[in-house]
Amino acid sequence: QAQAGWLQHDFGHLSVFSKSSWNHWVHKFVIGHLKGAPASWWNHLHNQHHAKPNCFRKDPDVNMHPLFFALGKTLSVELGVQKKKFMPYNHQHKYFFIIGPPALVPLYFQWYVFYFAVQRKQWADLAWMLSFYIRFFLTYLPFLGLKGTLGLHLLVRFIESNWFVWVTQMNHIPMHIDYDKNVDWFSTQLQATCNVHQSLFNDWFSGHLNFQIEHHLFPTMPRHNYWK
C-alpha cells in the first residue's frame, strides 16, 4: 500500500506517460482500485499543497491546527497560546508519534475519502474505490473470516499510516511553517522543502521523495531523474 501510494503520486503528477490523459486514467486505477481512495480527492489536496507548501490555512498537509498539534517554530507558539486550555501543546513533541502517524490513515483518511467522493458526487472515483474493497474482501474472507479480514485491513492501514507520515513529515515539517507571506513561487518552494540523504533504502522507502526540493521545483519530472 505504501509503495502504491508513491506510484499513484507519480501518475498524479503526470510524470510517467507523455500523454496527460494516460496518466490520469492509470492514476484513477492505482489510487482507486489498488488503494481504495478517490483520485479527485488526492488532486484537490495535493495541488493546494504544491501551490502553497507549509502555508497555514492554505496547505492542507499542515492543517493539524488547532486540534492536536501546532506546527512551525513561530506559528506553534502563537497558536499554542490560543489553545492552551484545550491541548498540552508544550508536550506535543512527546505525543506526536503516538497520535499522528498511527491515526492519520486508519482513523481519518479511511472515512473522509468516502465523505469526499459522495459530497462532491465523484461517482466514478467511488466505483473505483468500491472495486478495491470488493476485491479485498473476496480475497481474504474465505481464509480469515469477517473479523480477521477487517483486522488485516486495519493492520495494513496502521502500518501504511506510520510509513506515510514519517516520509511526508521528514521532508516538510522541519522547514518554515507560517502564514502565507506572498513571497515568490521559487522561494516558497525552497523554504518549505528539505532533502534526506540518498541511499538505495531511502530512495525505495520514500518513493524518491527524499529529493523533495527537486520534486517541488520540477513536479512533473520522473522520480528516477531527481538525483541528476
VOPAGU-2260 file (C-alpha; in pm, 1 decimal, decimal comma):
REM VOPAGU-2260
SITE   aa  ch    i         X         Y         Z
SITE  GLN   A    0       0,0       0,0       0,0
SITE  ALA   A    1     280,9     243,4      79,9
SITE  GLN   A    2     458,9     174,6    -248,6
SITE  ALA   A    3     128,7     201,1    -435,7
SITE  GLY   A    4      97,4     542,3    -271,1
SITE  TRP   A    5     426,1     657,4    -419,7
SITE  LEU   A    6     323,6     508,0    -754,3
SITE  GLN   A    7      -8,2     692,0    -768,6
SITE  HIS   A    8     185,7    1006,6    -676,5
SITE  ASP   A    9     387,9     962,2    -996,5
SITE  PHE   A   10      76,9     931,2   -1211,9
SITE  GLY   A   11     -94,3    1216,4   -1028,4
SITE  HIS   A   12     196,5    1443,0   -1122,9
SITE  LEU   A   13     172,3    1333,0   -1487,8
SITE  SER   A   14     532,7    1213,9   -1474,4
SITE  VAL   A   15     502,8     864,1   -1625,6
SITE  PHE   A   16     339,6     886,5   -1968,8
SITE  SER   A   17     392,8    1158,6   -2226,1
SITE  LYS   A   18      14,9    1194,4   -2268,7
SITE  SER   A   19    -162,9    1355,8   -1976,0
SITE  SER   A   20    -479,1    1152,5   -2035,8
SITE  TRP   A   21    -288,9     825,1   -1990,3
SITE  ASN   A   22    -150,9     945,5   -1657,8
SITE  HIS   A   23    -498,4    1045,3   -1541,5
SITE  TRP   A   24    -654,3     710,5   -1634,9
SITE  VAL   A   25    -385,4     498,5   -1470,2
SITE  HIS   A   26    -387,0     730,8   -1169,2
SITE  LYS   A   27    -755,7     651,3   -1116,8
SITE  PHE   A   28    -680,4     279,6   -1134,3
SITE  VAL   A   29    -382,3     282,2    -897,6
SITE  ILE   A   30    -525,4     507,9    -626,9
SITE  GLY   A   31    -882,3     383,7    -671,9
SITE  HIS   A   32    -856,3       9,5    -732,3
SITE  LEU   A   33    -520,3     -61,8    -568,1
SITE  LYS   A   34    -558,7     172,8    -269,5
SITE  GLY   A   35    -929,6     247,2    -227,4
SITE  ALA   A   36    -914,1     628,1    -245,8
SITE  PRO   A   37   -1051,6     884,1    -496,5
SITE  ALA   A   38    -815,8    1045,6    -745,8
SITE  SER   A   39   -1019,1    1367,1    -729,2
SITE  TRP   A   40    -957,9    1388,2    -352,2
SITE  TRP   A   41    -582,1    1348,1    -393,5
SITE  ASN   A   42    -565,9    1603,9    -674,9
SITE  HIS   A   43    -772,8    1853,5    -474,7
SITE  LEU   A   44    -544,0    1836,2    -170,6
SITE  HIS   A   45    -210,4    1784,1    -339,9
SITE  ASN   A   46    -244,7    2071,1    -585,8
SITE  GLN   A   47    -306,4    2305,3    -292,3
SITE  HIS   A   48      -1,6    2165,2    -115,9
SITE  HIS   A   49     225,7    2228,8    -413,7
SITE  ALA   A   50      88,0    2577,1    -470,4
SITE  LYS   A   51     146,6    2693,9    -111,3
SITE  PRO   A   52     358,0    2436,5      77,6
SITE  ASN   A   53     373,8    2486,7     456,0
SITE  CYS   A   54     145,3    2791,8     438,0
SITE  PHE   A   55    -101,7    2789,3     725,9
SITE  ARG   A   56    -466,2    2764,9     612,7
SITE  LYS   A   57    -358,1    2715,2     250,5
SITE  ASP   A   58    -160,3    2390,5     261,1
SITE  PRO   A   59    -395,5    2111,2     376,6
SITE  ASP   A   60     -96,7    1896,7     474,1
SITE  VAL   A   61     -21,9    2120,5     773,1
SITE  ASN   A   62    -382,6    2178,0     875,6
SITE  MET   A   63    -342,4    1992,0    1202,5
SITE  HIS   A   64    -400,7    2315,7    1394,6
SITE  PRO   A   65    -551,4    2353,1    1642,5
SITE  LEU   A   66    -686,2    2000,4    1707,1
SITE  PHE   A   67    -382,6    1815,5    1836,3
SITE  PHE   A   68     -66,1    1986,1    1718,7
SITE  ALA   A   69      72,7    2329,7    1642,7
SITE  LEU   A   70     343,5    2311,3    1375,1
SITE  GLY   A   71     618,8    2558,5    1293,9
SITE  LYS   A   72     863,8    2734,2    1521,1
SITE  THR   A   73     684,5    3070,2    1525,1
SITE  LEU   A   74     331,6    2960,9    1443,2
SITE  SER   A   75     325,8    2692,2    1712,4
SITE  VAL   A   76     394,5    2947,9    1983,9
SITE  GLU   A   77     119,7    3180,8    1863,4
SITE  LEU   A   78    -139,4    2906,4    1814,4
SITE  GLY   A   79     -25,8    2723,1    2125,6
SITE  VAL   A   80    -114,1    3019,2    2344,6
SITE  GLN   A   81    -458,8    3037,7    2184,8
SITE  LYS   A   82    -537,8    2671,2    2256,5
SITE  LYS   A   83    -353,5    2641,7    2585,2
SITE  LYS   A   84    -669,1    2546,5    2770,6
SITE  PHE   A   85    -752,2    2262,3    2532,9
SITE  MET   A   86    -432,8    2073,0    2445,5
SITE  PRO   A   87     -96,0    2037,3    2623,1
SITE  TYR   A   88      79,2    2181,3    2317,0
SITE  ASN   A   89     402,2    2229,4    2513,6
SITE  HIS   A   90     428,0    1850,0    2534,2
SITE  GLN   A   91     333,5    1776,7    2172,7
SITE  HIS   A   92     683,4    1651,5    2093,9
SITE  LYS   A   93     613,1    1366,3    2334,8
SITE  TYR   A   94     276,7    1254,5    2199,7
SITE  PHE   A   95     303,6    1336,1    1827,1
SITE  PHE   A   96     427,2     990,5    1727,1
SITE  ILE   A   97     163,9     823,7    1943,6
SITE  ILE   A   98    -128,4    1011,0    1786,0
SITE  GLY   A   99     -13,2    1142,1    1447,6
SITE  PRO   A  100     145,9     865,8    1239,2
SITE  PRO   A  101     -69,6     572,9    1358,5
SITE  ALA   A  102    -402,8     753,0    1332,3
SITE  LEU   A  103    -393,0     955,3    1008,9
SITE  VAL   A  104    -485,9     685,0     758,2
SITE  PRO   A  105    -699,0     437,0     958,4
SITE  LEU   A  106    -893,8     692,5    1165,7
SITE  TYR   A  107    -915,0     995,2     936,2
SITE  PHE   A  108    -845,4     920,3     569,7
SITE  GLN   A  109   -1041,4     594,4     588,2
SITE  TRP   A  110   -1379,2     761,9     633,0
SITE  TYR   A  111   -1304,8    1103,1     483,7
SITE  VAL   A  112   -1232,4     968,2     134,3
SITE  PHE   A  113   -1587,2     829,4     117,0
SITE  TYR   A  114   -1731,7    1153,5     250,5
SITE  PHE   A  115   -1536,7    1348,7     -11,9
SITE  ALA   A  116   -1645,6    1128,8    -302,5
SITE  VAL   A  117   -2013,6    1134,4    -205,4
SITE  GLN   A  118   -2023,4    1503,5    -114,4
SITE  ARG   A  119   -1867,0    1606,8    -444,4
SITE  LYS   A  120   -2058,3    1343,3    -644,7
SITE  GLN   A  121   -1742,7    1178,5    -775,7
SITE  TRP   A  122   -1927,3     860,8    -869,4
SITE  ALA   A  123   -1655,4     722,5   -1097,0
SITE  ASP   A  124   -1399,9     757,5    -818,3
SITE  LEU   A  125   -1642,2     594,3    -576,0
SITE  ALA   A  126   -1681,4     298,7    -812,0
SITE  TRP   A  127   -1303,3     255,3    -829,5
SITE  MET   A  128   -1286,0     266,6    -450,1
SITE  LEU   A  129   -1560,3       7,5    -407,8
SITE  SER   A  130   -1377,8    -221,8    -650,6
SITE  PHE   A  131   -1081,1    -219,3    -411,5
SITE  TYR   A  132   -1295,1    -323,2    -113,1
SITE  ILE   A  133   -1485,6    -585,6    -311,4
SITE  ARG   A  134   -1159,1    -741,1    -428,7
SITE  PHE   A  135   -1003,8    -721,4     -82,1
SITE  PHE   A  136   -1295,0    -889,2      95,1
SITE  LEU   A  137   -1345,6   -1152,7    -174,5
SITE  THR   A  138    -977,3   -1240,3    -143,5
SITE  TYR   A  139    -947,8   -1268,6     234,9
SITE  LEU   A  140   -1295,3   -1354,3     365,6
SITE  PRO   A  141   -1268,4   -1726,1     277,7
SITE  PHE   A  142    -939,6   -1752,8     468,6
SITE  LEU   A  143    -976,1   -1512,4     761,1
SITE  GLY   A  144   -1347,8   -1460,9     812,1
SITE  LEU   A  145   -1506,5   -1119,8     862,3
SITE  LYS   A  146   -1325,0   -1024,2    1183,2
SITE  GLY   A  147    -991,1   -1142,7    1050,1
SITE  THR   A  148   -1034,5    -956,2     721,2
SITE  LEU   A  149   -1131,1    -634,5     898,9
SITE  GLY   A  150    -836,7    -680,6    1134,5
SITE  LEU   A  151    -598,4    -732,2     845,0
SITE  HIS   A  152    -727,8    -420,9     673,5
SITE  LEU   A  153    -683,6    -216,7     991,4
SITE  LEU   A  154    -331,7    -353,8    1040,5
SITE  VAL   A  155    -234,3    -266,9     683,5
SITE  ARG   A  156    -368,8      87,2     721,1
SITE  PHE   A  157    -192,8     126,6    1056,1
SITE  ILE   A  158     147,9      27,3     913,6
SITE  GLU   A  159      91,8     230,5     598,3
SITE  SER   A  160      -5,7     534,4     804,1
SITE  ASN   A  161     317,1     529,4    1004,2
SITE  TRP   A  162     520,1     482,4     687,7
SITE  PHE   A  163     341,6     763,9     504,1
SITE  VAL   A  164     363,7    1015,9     787,4
SITE  TRP   A  165     733,3     950,2     853,8
SITE  VAL   A  166     816,2    1026,0     490,5
SITE  THR   A  167     592,3    1329,1     444,3
SITE  GLN   A  168     691,4    1485,7     775,9
SITE  MET   A  169    1067,1    1448,3     741,5
SITE  ASN   A  170    1088,5    1646,3     417,5
SITE  HIS   A  171     848,9    1932,1     505,0
SITE  ILE   A  172     782,7    1976,7     877,1
SITE  PRO   A  173    1142,4    2069,5     976,4
SITE  MET   A  174    1115,7    2367,7     742,6
SITE  HIS   A  175     949,0    2710,4     764,1
SITE  ILE   A  176     576,4    2692,9     851,4
SITE  ASP   A  177     378,4    3013,5     886,2
SITE  TYR   A  178     104,0    3224,7     735,0
SITE  ASP   A  179     138,4    3293,5     363,8
SITE  LYS   A  180     383,7    3583,3     319,2
SITE  ASN   A  181     315,6    3608,2     -54,7
SITE  VAL   A  182     679,5    3563,8    -149,8
SITE  ASP   A  183     770,9    3446,2    -497,8
SITE  TRP   A  184     691,1    3088,9    -600,2
SITE  PHE   A  185    1055,4    2972,7    -618,4
SITE  SER   A  186    1135,6    3093,5    -266,7
SITE  THR   A  187     811,7    2948,5    -132,7
SITE  GLN   A  188     909,5    2603,3    -257,4
SITE  LEU   A  189    1261,4    2622,7    -115,9
SITE  GLN   A  190    1150,3    2746,9     225,7
SITE  ALA   A  191     914,3    2453,3     268,3
SITE  THR   A  192    1122,5    2158,6     145,7
SITE  CYS   A  193    1430,7    1970,6     251,8
SITE  ASN   A  194    1608,7    1661,9     124,4
SITE  VAL   A  195    1701,7    1342,1     304,1
SITE  HIS   A  196    2027,0    1156,1     241,9
SITE  GLN   A  197    2027,9     941,8     -73,1
SITE  SER   A  198    2066,3     566,6     -37,1
SITE  LEU   A  199    1906,0     266,5    -203,0
SITE  PHE   A  200    1688,9     216,3     103,9
SITE  ASN   A  201    1589,1     582,7     139,5
SITE  ASP   A  202    1505,8     607,5    -230,7
SITE  TRP   A  203    1282,6     299,8    -205,1
SITE  PHE   A  204    1132,5     380,8     135,0
SITE  SER   A  205    1035,6     737,0      37,9
SITE  GLY   A  206     944,1     679,7    -327,2
SITE  HIS   A  207    1234,8     913,4    -411,9
SITE  LEU   A  208    1063,3    1190,4    -214,5
SITE  ASN   A  209    1384,4    1220,8     -18,0
SITE  PHE   A  210    1458,3    1457,2    -310,4
SITE  GLN   A  211    1174,7    1684,4    -201,9
SITE  ILE   A  212    1342,6    2007,3    -316,3
SITE  GLU   A  213    1380,1    1881,1    -671,0
SITE  HIS   A  214    1028,2    1740,2    -668,2
SITE  HIS   A  215     873,3    2073,9    -572,2
SITE  LEU   A  216    1076,6    2270,3    -823,0
SITE  PHE   A  217    1010,6    2022,3   -1106,0
SITE  PRO   A  218     687,6    1843,4   -1005,6
SITE  THR   A  219     635,4    1667,3   -1340,1
SITE  MET   A  220     988,5    1523,8   -1350,8
SITE  PRO   A  221    1002,9    1142,3   -1329,5
SITE  ARG   A  222    1126,9    1045,5    -984,7
SITE  HIS   A  223    1430,4     848,2   -1101,9
SITE  ASN   A  224    1575,0    1169,9   -1250,3
SITE  TYR   A  225    1564,6    1378,5    -932,2
SITE  TRP   A  226    1922,8    1293,0    -836,9
SITE  LYS   A  227    2050,9    1436,9   -1166,7
